[in-house]
Amino acid sequence: NLDRHGVHGSGLHEIFLGEIGWSEASQFFDDPYYSHLGWAGDAVKGFEVIAATQGYMRERSGFDCSVVSETISLRLPSEALLKMLSARWSGISATYVDETGVVVAFDPSANMAGPSTLLVRRDRLEQLLQARGLVVCWVVQGEKIDAAGAPEYGFRARRSFGGLVCWDGREISGGVSFEAVEGSD
């Protein structure tokens, strides 16, 4: 079920970056009504599952005028991951630190061009997974399409792929498989 349905970290846009994980606004929006699932045990039968990351977006044309150059789209630690890492926002970009000020997680796209992603200190994540008996899972889904050009744009062939890769802090397991090629004929 996890590889078919997944547990997706929602996209936050209702609150400010520095409010995530501690403020009254953050607690208010941490609700299934706003797509914050918490420990989504019902999503995957037999397992307690939670999204490790959440999206964050702030549009340039917002009413508060705090974003003036371009729309911001980031990946941040979910509130549950922040609590488990004992981390908080540093006050700088999308960087999160522990109680001693050591950076434990950040999105590099906040400071340089590139795709949005969350990076977490490996040693802290290994320690967390082993101490709590948790596993990080990446759901991989996609397809490759061979499509005709303009003006028809019809597809000639398509191949889907998907799988599940897990890491317990020691070993990586799982894999990705490819389905048969579907042709347009």
Salt bridges, closest charged atoms under 4 A:
ASP98 OD2 - ARG124 NH1 2.54
ASP123 OD2 - ARG121 NH2 3.03
GLU126 OE2 - ARG122 NE 2.83
ASP146 OD1 - ARG156 NH2 3.25
GLU182 OE1 - ARG158 NH2 3.55
